[in-house]
Amino acid sequence: MATKQQFNNFAEMISGADVPVLVDFYAAWCGPCQMMAPILEQVNEHLKSKIRIVKIDTDKYPQLASQYQIHALPTLVLFKQGQPVDRIEGVVPAPNLIEHLQALI
C-alpha cells in the first residue's frame, strides 16, 4: 500500500531503503492526484517486494517540492540508493506505469 509519509529526514528515508522508492508528490486538493491513488495501489500489488511507494504532500513539505523541482502534480520520482533516477508527471495508467517501472528496478 502507498503510505502517506511523515519523516524527520527525507534523505535518510530514501537512502536507507533496501528497495527503490517511488515518491508520489501530491496535494489533497489535486483531482489528478486523487486519480493516482488506486493506480498506485495496483502498482504496489504487482511490485510490492521490488519497490516501496511513499506519498508526500507538497503542501506539508513545500521545501521538498522545491528541492526536487516539482512544478506539476502529481509527479512521481523514483529514487534508487537515495538518488532520483526517473520522473513521471501526470496520471499514468497502471499497466503502463508497472511496465515503465519494471524496466528501471
N, CA, C and O atoms as CSV, one atom per row, in Angstrom:
chain,resi,resn,atom,element,x,y,z
A,1,MET,N,N,0.833,-1.192,0.000
A,1,MET,CA,C,0.000,0.000,0.000
A,1,MET,C,C,0.870,1.245,0.000
A,1,MET,O,O,1.898,1.283,0.676
A,2,ALA,N,N,0.474,2.248,-0.741
A,2,ALA,CA,C,1.175,3.530,-0.718
A,2,ALA,C,C,0.847,4.185,0.621
A,2,ALA,O,O,-0.308,4.211,1.046
A,3,THR,N,N,1.860,4.704,1.266
A,3,THR,CA,C,1.626,5.294,2.570
A,3,THR,C,C,1.908,6.782,2.534
A,3,THR,O,O,2.848,7.235,1.882
A,4,LYS,N,N,1.079,7.537,3.244
A,4,LYS,CA,C,1.353,8.956,3.412
A,4,LYS,C,C,2.477,9.024,4.436
A,4,LYS,O,O,2.367,8.483,5.536
A,5,GLN,N,N,3.534,9.682,4.067
A,5,GLN,CA,C,4.740,9.596,4.876
A,5,GLN,C,C,4.997,10.881,5.648
A,5,GLN,O,O,4.933,11.981,5.098
A,6,GLN,N,N,5.288,10.720,6.922
A,6,GLN,CA,C,5.822,11.822,7.718
A,6,GLN,C,C,7.193,11.361,8.158
A,6,GLN,O,O,7.394,10.181,8.444
A,7,PHE,N,N,8.134,12.280,8.214
A,7,PHE,CA,C,9.509,11.869,8.467
A,7,PHE,C,C,10.294,13.018,9.053
A,7,PHE,O,O,9.889,14.178,8.982
A,8,ASN,N,N,11.426,12.670,9.634
A,8,ASN,CA,C,12.327,13.691,10.159
A,8,ASN,C,C,13.380,14.050,9.120
A,8,ASN,O,O,13.793,15.205,9.020
A,9,ASN,N,N,13.815,13.059,8.349
A,9,ASN,CA,C,14.866,13.293,7.381
A,9,ASN,C,C,14.563,12.529,6.097
A,9,ASN,O,O,14.716,11.309,6.039
A,10,PHE,N,N,14.132,13.258,5.068
A,10,PHE,CA,C,13.740,12.643,3.798
A,10,PHE,C,C,14.922,11.914,3.162
A,10,PHE,O,O,14.768,10.787,2.690
A,11,ALA,N,N,16.076,12.528,3.143
A,11,ALA,CA,C,17.256,11.911,2.522
A,11,ALA,C,C,17.587,10.581,3.193
A,11,ALA,O,O,17.929,9.611,2.516
A,12,GLU,N,N,17.486,10.533,4.511
A,12,GLU,CA,C,17.739,9.294,5.250
A,12,GLU,C,C,16.720,8.221,4.872
A,12,GLU,O,O,17.069,7.051,4.712
A,13,MET,N,N,15.457,8.628,4.732
A,13,MET,CA,C,14.403,7.682,4.405
A,13,MET,C,C,14.647,7.050,3.029
A,13,MET,O,O,14.519,5.834,2.880
A,14,ILE,N,N,14.995,7.858,2.027
A,14,ILE,CA,C,15.160,7.295,0.685
A,14,ILE,C,C,16.497,6.585,0.506
A,14,ILE,O,O,16.580,5.616,-0.249
A,15,SER,N,N,17.535,7.044,1.179
A,15,SER,CA,C,18.837,6.381,1.018
A,15,SER,C,C,18.930,5.116,1.860
A,15,SER,O,O,19.716,4.223,1.544
A,16,GLY,N,N,18.137,5.028,2.929
A,16,GLY,CA,C,18.181,3.860,3.799
A,16,GLY,C,C,17.277,2.729,3.349
A,16,GLY,O,O,17.256,1.667,3.971
A,17,ALA,N,N,16.528,2.943,2.275
A,17,ALA,CA,C,15.594,1.913,1.805
A,17,ALA,C,C,16.352,0.785,1.111
A,17,ALA,O,O,17.330,1.022,0.401
A,18,ASP,N,N,15.886,-0.448,1.327
A,18,ASP,CA,C,16.544,-1.605,0.724
A,18,ASP,C,C,16.044,-1.885,-0.691
A,18,ASP,O,O,16.596,-2.742,-1.381
A,19,VAL,N,N,15.008,-1.176,-1.131
A,19,VAL,CA,C,14.482,-1.277,-2.494
A,19,VAL,C,C,14.299,0.149,-3.027
A,19,VAL,O,O,14.286,1.099,-2.245
A,20,PRO,N,N,14.157,0.306,-4.350
A,20,PRO,CA,C,13.884,1.652,-4.879
A,20,PRO,C,C,12.607,2.222,-4.263
A,20,PRO,O,O,11.674,1.486,-3.939
A,21,VAL,N,N,12.585,3.537,-4.108
A,21,VAL,CA,C,11.442,4.226,-3.508
A,21,VAL,C,C,10.785,5.098,-4.573
A,21,VAL,O,O,11.428,5.968,-5.162
A,22,LEU,N,N,9.498,4.857,-4.812
A,22,LEU,CA,C,8.724,5.696,-5.721
A,22,LEU,C,C,7.969,6.707,-4.874
A,22,LEU,O,O,7.103,6.339,-4.080
A,23,VAL,N,N,8.300,7.979,-5.043
A,23,VAL,CA,C,7.667,9.029,-4.251
A,23,VAL,C,C,6.598,9.703,-5.105
A,23,VAL,O,O,6.873,10.207,-6.194
A,24,ASP,N,N,5.383,9.697,-4.587
A,24,ASP,CA,C,4.255,10.368,-5.226
A,24,ASP,C,C,4.112,11.734,-4.573
A,24,ASP,O,O,3.608,11.846,-3.456
A,25,PHE,N,N,4.556,12.772,-5.274
A,25,PHE,CA,C,4.369,14.138,-4.790
A,25,PHE,C,C,2.958,14.557,-5.206
A,25,PHE,O,O,2.635,14.588,-6.393
A,26,TYR,N,N,2.123,14.878,-4.217
A,26,TYR,CA,C,0.710,15.154,-4.467
A,26,TYR,C,C,0.232,16.278,-3.559
A,26,TYR,O,O,0.966,16.760,-2.696
A,27,ALA,N,N,-1.028,16.686,-3.776
A,27,ALA,CA,C,-1.710,17.618,-2.875
A,27,ALA,C,C,-3.149,17.135,-2.720
A,27,ALA,O,O,-3.730,16.583,-3.655
A,28,ALA,N,N,-3.712,17.343,-1.551
A,28,ALA,CA,C,-5.063,16.866,-1.254
A,28,ALA,C,C,-6.106,17.486,-2.181
A,28,ALA,O,O,-7.112,16.845,-2.485
A,29,TRP,N,N,-5.886,18.712,-2.632
A,29,TRP,CA,C,-6.854,19.418,-3.472
A,29,TRP,C,C,-6.728,19.062,-4.958
A,29,TRP,O,O,-7.521,19.538,-5.769
A,30,CYS,N,N,-5.757,18.245,-5.320
A,30,CYS,CA,C,-5.434,17.945,-6.720
A,30,CYS,C,C,-6.246,16.749,-7.219
A,30,CYS,O,O,-6.044,15.625,-6.759
A,31,GLY,N,N,-7.168,16.990,-8.163
A,31,GLY,CA,C,-8.007,15.931,-8.716
A,31,GLY,C,C,-7.208,14.804,-9.369
A,31,GLY,O,O,-7.432,13.636,-9.052
A,32,PRO,N,N,-6.275,15.130,-10.280
A,32,PRO,CA,C,-5.467,14.066,-10.886
A,32,PRO,C,C,-4.671,13.261,-9.851
A,32,PRO,O,O,-4.438,12.067,-10.037
A,33,CYS,N,N,-4.260,13.912,-8.772
A,33,CYS,CA,C,-3.532,13.204,-7.705
A,33,CYS,C,C,-4.431,12.139,-7.088
A,33,CYS,O,O,-3.977,11.036,-6.783
A,34,GLN,N,N,-5.706,12.471,-6.906
A,34,GLN,CA,C,-6.649,11.510,-6.333
A,34,GLN,C,C,-6.872,10.345,-7.294
A,34,GLN,O,O,-7.116,9.220,-6.858
A,35,MET,N,N,-6.790,10.608,-8.599
A,35,MET,CA,C,-6.926,9.540,-9.592
A,35,MET,C,C,-5.743,8.566,-9.516
A,35,MET,O,O,-5.882,7.393,-9.862
A,36,MET,N,N,-4.588,9.049,-9.068
A,36,MET,CA,C,-3.391,8.202,-8.992
A,36,MET,C,C,-3.449,7.212,-7.834
A,36,MET,O,O,-2.782,6.179,-7.882
A,37,ALA,N,N,-4.228,7.502,-6.798
A,37,ALA,CA,C,-4.254,6.631,-5.610
A,37,ALA,C,C,-4.577,5.174,-5.949
A,37,ALA,O,O,-3.817,4.289,-5.556
A,38,PRO,N,N,-5.686,4.883,-6.670
A,38,PRO,CA,C,-5.956,3.476,-6.984
A,38,PRO,C,C,-4.937,2.887,-7.967
A,38,PRO,O,O,-4.676,1.684,-7.947
A,39,ILE,N,N,-4.372,3.724,-8.814
A,39,ILE,CA,C,-3.345,3.254,-9.751
A,39,ILE,C,C,-2.112,2.809,-8.974
A,39,ILE,O,O,-1.525,1.768,-9.268
A,40,LEU,N,N,-1.724,3.605,-7.981
A,40,LEU,CA,C,-0.555,3.248,-7.166
A,40,LEU,C,C,-0.820,1.991,-6.343
A,40,LEU,O,O,0.105,1.226,-6.070
A,41,GLU,N,N,-2.068,1.772,-5.946
A,41,GLU,CA,C,-2.409,0.533,-5.240
A,41,GLU,C,C,-2.157,-0.671,-6.146
A,41,GLU,O,O,-1.620,-1.685,-5.698
A,42,GLN,N,N,-2.543,-0.563,-7.415
A,42,GLN,CA,C,-2.316,-1.647,-8.372
A,42,GLN,C,C,-0.822,-1.869,-8.596
A,42,GLN,O,O,-0.355,-3.007,-8.645
A,43,VAL,N,N,-0.090,-0.787,-8.728
A,43,VAL,CA,C,1.366,-0.879,-8.917
A,43,VAL,C,C,1.984,-1.579,-7.716
A,43,VAL,O,O,2.841,-2.449,-7.868
A,44,ASN,N,N,1.547,-1.196,-6.528
A,44,ASN,CA,C,2.077,-1.797,-5.307
A,44,ASN,C,C,1.794,-3.294,-5.258
A,44,ASN,O,O,2.652,-4.069,-4.836
A,45,GLU,N,N,0.601,-3.711,-5.685
A,45,GLU,CA,C,0.273,-5.140,-5.691
A,45,GLU,C,C,1.198,-5.929,-6.616
A,45,GLU,O,O,1.595,-7.049,-6.294
A,46,HIS,N,N,1.540,-5.346,-7.761
A,46,HIS,CA,C,2.392,-6.037,-8.729
A,46,HIS,C,C,3.871,-6.010,-8.350
A,46,HIS,O,O,4.612,-6.949,-8.641
A,47,LEU,N,N,4.293,-4.929,-7.703
A,47,LEU,CA,C,5.728,-4.739,-7.461
A,47,LEU,C,C,6.086,-4.662,-5.980
A,47,LEU,O,O,7.147,-4.144,-5.630
A,48,LYS,N,N,5.213,-5.174,-5.099
A,48,LYS,CA,C,5.368,-4.931,-3.659
A,48,LYS,C,C,6.705,-5.358,-3.062
A,48,LYS,O,O,7.176,-4.718,-2.122
A,49,SER,N,N,7.325,-6.400,-3.566
A,49,SER,CA,C,8.609,-6.811,-2.990
A,49,SER,C,C,9.791,-6.112,-3.664
A,49,SER,O,O,10.929,-6.234,-3.210
A,50,LYS,N,N,9.522,-5.382,-4.745
A,50,LYS,CA,C,10.603,-4.767,-5.528
A,50,LYS,C,C,10.694,-3.261,-5.375
A,50,LYS,O,O,11.684,-2.651,-5.778
A,51,ILE,N,N,9.663,-2.656,-4.793
A,51,ILE,CA,C,9.606,-1.191,-4.726
A,51,ILE,C,C,8.815,-0.762,-3.492
A,51,ILE,O,O,7.953,-1.497,-3.008
A,52,ARG,N,N,9.112,0.414,-2.999
A,52,ARG,CA,C,8.347,0.998,-1.889
A,52,ARG,C,C,7.723,2.276,-2.417
A,52,ARG,O,O,8.401,3.092,-3.042
A,53,ILE,N,N,6.432,2.452,-2.168
A,53,ILE,CA,C,5.728,3.645,-2.640
A,53,ILE,C,C,5.402,4.526,-1.441
A,53,ILE,O,O,4.841,4.071,-0.444
A,54,VAL,N,N,5.767,5.790,-1.565
A,54,VAL,CA,C,5.570,6.761,-0.488
A,54,VAL,C,C,4.864,7.984,-1.075
A,54,VAL,O,O,5.219,8.456,-2.155
A,55,LYS,N,N,3.873,8.484,-0.362
A,55,LYS,CA,C,3.168,9.692,-0.788
A,55,LYS,C,C,3.658,10.873,0.049
A,55,LYS,O,O,3.718,10.795,1.276
A,56,ILE,N,N,4.006,11.965,-0.630
A,56,ILE,CA,C,4.465,13.169,0.050
A,56,ILE,C,C,3.543,14.321,-0.338
A,56,ILE,O,O,3.421,14.661,-1.515
A,57,ASP,N,N,2.896,14.914,0.659
A,57,ASP,CA,C,2.000,16.044,0.442
A,57,ASP,C,C,2.840,17.311,0.270
A,57,ASP,O,O,3.511,17.753,1.203
A,58,THR,N,N,2.795,17.888,-0.933
A,58,THR,CA,C,3.631,19.057,-1.222
A,58,THR,C,C,3.201,20.283,-0.422
A,58,THR,O,O,3.994,21.208,-0.244
A,59,ASP,N,N,1.957,20.306,0.063
A,59,ASP,CA,C,1.525,21.428,0.903
A,59,ASP,C,C,2.169,21.354,2.287
A,59,ASP,O,O,2.405,22.382,2.921
A,60,LYS,N,N,2.450,20.134,2.752
A,60,LYS,CA,C,3.080,19.965,4.063
A,60,LYS,C,C,4.602,20.041,3.973
A,60,LYS,O,O,5.271,20.394,4.945
A,61,TYR,N,N,5.143,19.709,2.802
A,61,TYR,CA,C,6.599,19.700,2.619
A,61,TYR,C,C,6.990,20.511,1.384
A,61,TYR,O,O,7.547,19.962,0.434
A,62,PRO,N,N,6.699,21.824,1.392
A,62,PRO,CA,C,7.000,22.646,0.216
A,62,PRO,C,C,8.499,22.713,-0.094
A,62,PRO,O,O,8.881,22.892,-1.250
A,63,GLN,N,N,9.345,22.570,0.922
A,63,GLN,CA,C,10.787,22.619,0.687
A,63,GLN,C,C,11.247,21.431,-0.157
A,63,GLN,O,O,12.166,21.567,-0.965
A,64,LEU,N,N,10.616,20.267,0.025
A,64,LEU,CA,C,10.951,19.098,-0.805
A,64,LEU,C,C,10.472,19.295,-2.238
A,64,LEU,O,O,11.176,18.953,-3.187
A,65,ALA,N,N,9.273,19.847,-2.389
A,65,ALA,CA,C,8.746,20.118,-3.726
A,65,ALA,C,C,9.680,21.063,-4.467
A,65,ALA,O,O,9.933,20.890,-5.659
A,66,SER,N,N,10.182,22.048,-3.766
A,66,SER,CA,C,11.118,22.993,-4.370
A,66,SER,C,C,12.459,22.325,-4.679
A,66,SER,O,O,13.015,22.508,-5.762
A,67,GLN,N,N,12.967,21.562,-3.736
A,67,GLN,CA,C,14.263,20.895,-3.904
A,67,GLN,C,C,14.274,19.962,-5.120
A,67,GLN,O,O,15.266,19.893,-5.846
A,68,TYR,N,N,13.165,19.248,-5.336
A,68,TYR,CA,C,13.093,18.297,-6.450
A,68,TYR,C,C,12.353,18.873,-7.665
A,68,TYR,O,O,11.958,18.144,-8.575
A,69,GLN,N,N,12.176,20.209,-7.652
A,69,GLN,CA,C,11.589,20.943,-8.776
A,69,GLN,C,C,10.262,20.340,-9.232
A,69,GLN,O,O,10.067,20.038,-10.409
A,70,ILE,N,N,9.360,20.173,-8.269
A,70,ILE,CA,C,8.031,19.658,-8.550
A,70,ILE,C,C,7.163,20.835,-8.981
A,70,ILE,O,O,6.787,21.668,-8.157
A,71,HIS,N,N,6.846,20.904,-10.271
A,71,HIS,CA,C,6.059,22.014,-10.810
A,71,HIS,C,C,4.667,21.578,-11.260
A,71,HIS,O,O,3.795,22.419,-11.480
A,72,ALA,N,N,4.456,20.270,-11.397
A,72,ALA,CA,C,3.155,19.736,-11.808
A,72,ALA,C,C,2.780,18.625,-10.842
A,72,ALA,O,O,3.645,17.925,-10.315
A,73,LEU,N,N,1.481,18.472,-10.615
A,73,LEU,CA,C,1.004,17.414,-9.739
A,73,LEU,C,C,0.037,16.533,-10.507
A,73,LEU,O,O,-0.730,17.046,-11.322
A,74,PRO,N,N,0.043,15.250,-10.285
A,74,PRO,CA,C,1.025,14.528,-9.481
A,74,PRO,C,C,2.346,14.363,-10.230
A,74,PRO,O,O,2.382,14.327,-11.460
A,75,THR,N,N,3.426,14.265,-9.461
A,75,THR,CA,C,4.732,13.930,-10.020
A,75,THR,C,C,5.264,12.744,-9.235
A,75,THR,O,O,5.298,12.764,-8.004
A,76,LEU,N,N,5.679,11.709,-9.958
A,76,LEU,CA,C,6.295,10.538,-9.349
A,76,LEU,C,C,7.789,10.612,-9.596
A,76,LEU,O,O,8.226,10.834,-10.725
A,77,VAL,N,N,8.571,10.427,-8.543
A,77,VAL,CA,C,10.029,10.409,-8.678
A,77,VAL,C,C,10.513,9.083,-8.117
A,77,VAL,O,O,10.205,8.729,-6.979
A,78,LEU,N,N,11.274,8.351,-8.927
A,78,LEU,CA,C,11.844,7.080,-8.494
A,78,LEU,C,C,13.255,7.329,-7.986
A,78,LEU,O,O,14.098,7.882,-8.693
A,79,PHE,N,N,13.500,6.910,-6.742
A,79,PHE,CA,C,14.818,7.051,-6.120
A,79,PHE,C,C,15.450,5.676,-5.985
A,79,PHE,O,O,14.811,4.728,-5.530
A,80,LYS,N,N,16.714,5.580,-6.384
A,80,LYS,CA,C,17.497,4.360,-6.157
A,80,LYS,C,C,18.740,4.784,-5.392
A,80,LYS,O,O,19.468,5.684,-5.810
A,81,GLN,N,N,18.968,4.121,-4.268
A,81,GLN,CA,C,20.112,4.427,-3.407
A,81,GLN,C,C,20.188,5.919,-3.093
A,81,GLN,O,O,21.264,6.516,-3.073
A,82,GLY,N,N,19.012,6.502,-2.848
A,82,GLY,CA,C,18.943,7.897,-2.433
A,82,GLY,C,C,18.985,8.915,-3.553
A,82,GLY,O,O,18.865,10.113,-3.296
A,83,GLN,N,N,19.153,8.471,-4.789
A,83,GLN,CA,C,19.262,9.407,-5.914
A,83,GLN,C,C,18.051,9.300,-6.831
A,83,GLN,O,O,17.580,8.198,-7.111
A,84,PRO,N,N,17.535,10.461,-7.310
A,84,PRO,CA,C,16.425,10.398,-8.262
A,84,PRO,C,C,16.915,9.847,-9.603
A,84,PRO,O,O,17.902,10.336,-10.152
A,85,VAL,N,N,16.224,8.826,-10.130
A,85,VAL,CA,C,16.642,8.218,-11.392
A,85,VAL,C,C,15.571,8.339,-12.475
A,85,VAL,O,O,15.850,8.102,-13.651
A,86,ASP,N,N,14.347,8.708,-12.085
A,86,ASP,CA,C,13.289,8.839,-13.078
A,86,ASP,C,C,12.203,9.739,-12.523
A,86,ASP,O,O,12.018,9.843,-11.311
A,87,ARG,N,N,11.483,10.394,-13.438
A,87,ARG,CA,C,10.404,11.315,-13.062
A,87,ARG,C,C,9.265,11.147,-14.052
A,87,ARG,O,O,9.477,11.083,-15.263
A,88,ILE,N,N,8.053,11.078,-13.517
A,88,ILE,CA,C,6.859,10.956,-14.342
A,88,ILE,C,C,5.864,11.993,-13.851
A,88,ILE,O,O,5.537,12.034,-12.665
A,89,GLU,N,N,5.384,12.833,-14.761
A,89,GLU,CA,C,4.388,13.841,-14.388
A,89,GLU,C,C,3.037,13.466,-14.958
A,89,GLU,O,O,2.943,12.983,-16.086
A,90,GLY,N,N,1.986,13.689,-14.177
A,90,GLY,CA,C,0.637,13.433,-14.636
A,90,GLY,C,C,0.157,12.027,-14.318
A,90,GLY,O,O,0.879,11.217,-13.735
A,91,VAL,N,N,-1.075,11.760,-14.716
A,91,VAL,CA,C,-1.700,10.462,-14.458
A,91,VAL,C,C,-1.247,9.473,-15.529
A,91,VAL,O,O,-1.284,9.769,-16.723
A,92,VAL,N,N,-0.822,8.298,-15.082
A,92,VAL,CA,C,-0.369,7.236,-15.980
A,92,VAL,C,C,-1.170,5.983,-15.641
A,92,VAL,O,O,-1.278,5.625,-14.468
A,93,PRO,N,N,-1.738,5.305,-16.647
A,93,PRO,CA,C,-2.477,4.065,-16.366
A,93,PRO,C,C,-1.573,3.025,-15.700
A,93,PRO,O,O,-0.377,2.952,-15.984
A,94,ALA,N,N,-2.158,2.231,-14.819
A,94,ALA,CA,C,-1.383,1.254,-14.042
A,94,ALA,C,C,-0.530,0.327,-14.903
A,94,ALA,O,O,0.649,0.155,-14.595
A,95,PRO,N,N,-1.065,-0.283,-15.970
A,95,PRO,CA,C,-0.222,-1.201,-16.764
A,95,PRO,C,C,1.008,-0.502,-17.359
A,95,PRO,O,O,2.096,-1.077,-17.406
A,96,ASN,N,N,0.824,0.736,-17.809
A,96,ASN,CA,C,1.946,1.493,-18.379
A,96,ASN,C,C,2.979,1.818,-17.305
A,96,ASN,O,O,4.183,1.709,-17.537
A,97,LEU,N,N,2.503,2.216,-16.137
A,97,LEU,CA,C,3.408,2.569,-15.048
A,97,LEU,C,C,4.175,1.342,-14.563
A,97,LEU,O,O,5.377,1.426,-14.308
A,98,ILE,N,N,3.498,0.213,-14.436
A,98,ILE,CA,C,4.153,-1.022,-13.995
A,98,ILE,C,C,5.244,-1.410,-14.995
A,98,ILE,O,O,6.364,-1.738,-14.604
A,99,GLU,N,N,4.913,-1.369,-16.281
A,99,GLU,CA,C,5.888,-1.722,-17.316
A,99,GLU,C,C,7.084,-0.778,-17.280
A,99,GLU,O,O,8.230,-1.217,-17.375
A,100,HIS,N,N,6.820,0.505,-17.145
A,100,HIS,CA,C,7.882,1.511,-17.094
A,100,HIS,C,C,8.803,1.267,-15.893
A,100,HIS,O,O,10.027,1.284,-16.029
A,101,LEU,N,N,8.209,1.041,-14.724
A,101,LEU,CA,C,8.994,0.834,-13.507
A,101,LEU,C,C,9.783,-0.469,-13.539
A,101,LEU,O,O,10.919,-0.512,-13.067
A,102,GLN,N,N,9.201,-1.529,-14.088
A,102,GLN,CA,C,9.902,-2.816,-14.142
A,102,GLN,C,C,11.210,-2.698,-14.926
A,102,GLN,O,O,12.183,-3.391,-14.628
A,103,ALA,N,N,11.226,-1.831,-15.913
A,103,ALA,CA,C,12.444,-1.636,-16.701
A,103,ALA,C,C,13.532,-0.922,-15.890
A,103,ALA,O,O,14.710,-0.983,-16.245
A,104,LEU,N,N,13.141,-0.248,-14.807
A,104,LEU,CA,C,14.092,0.562,-14.045
A,104,LEU,C,C,14.539,-0.071,-12.725
A,104,LEU,O,O,15.555,0.328,-12.156
A,105,ILE,N,N,13.774,-1.063,-12.237
A,105,ILE,CA,C,14.111,-1.600,-10.907
A,105,ILE,C,C,14.745,-2.980,-10.960
A,105,ILE,O,O,15.077,-3.547,-9.919
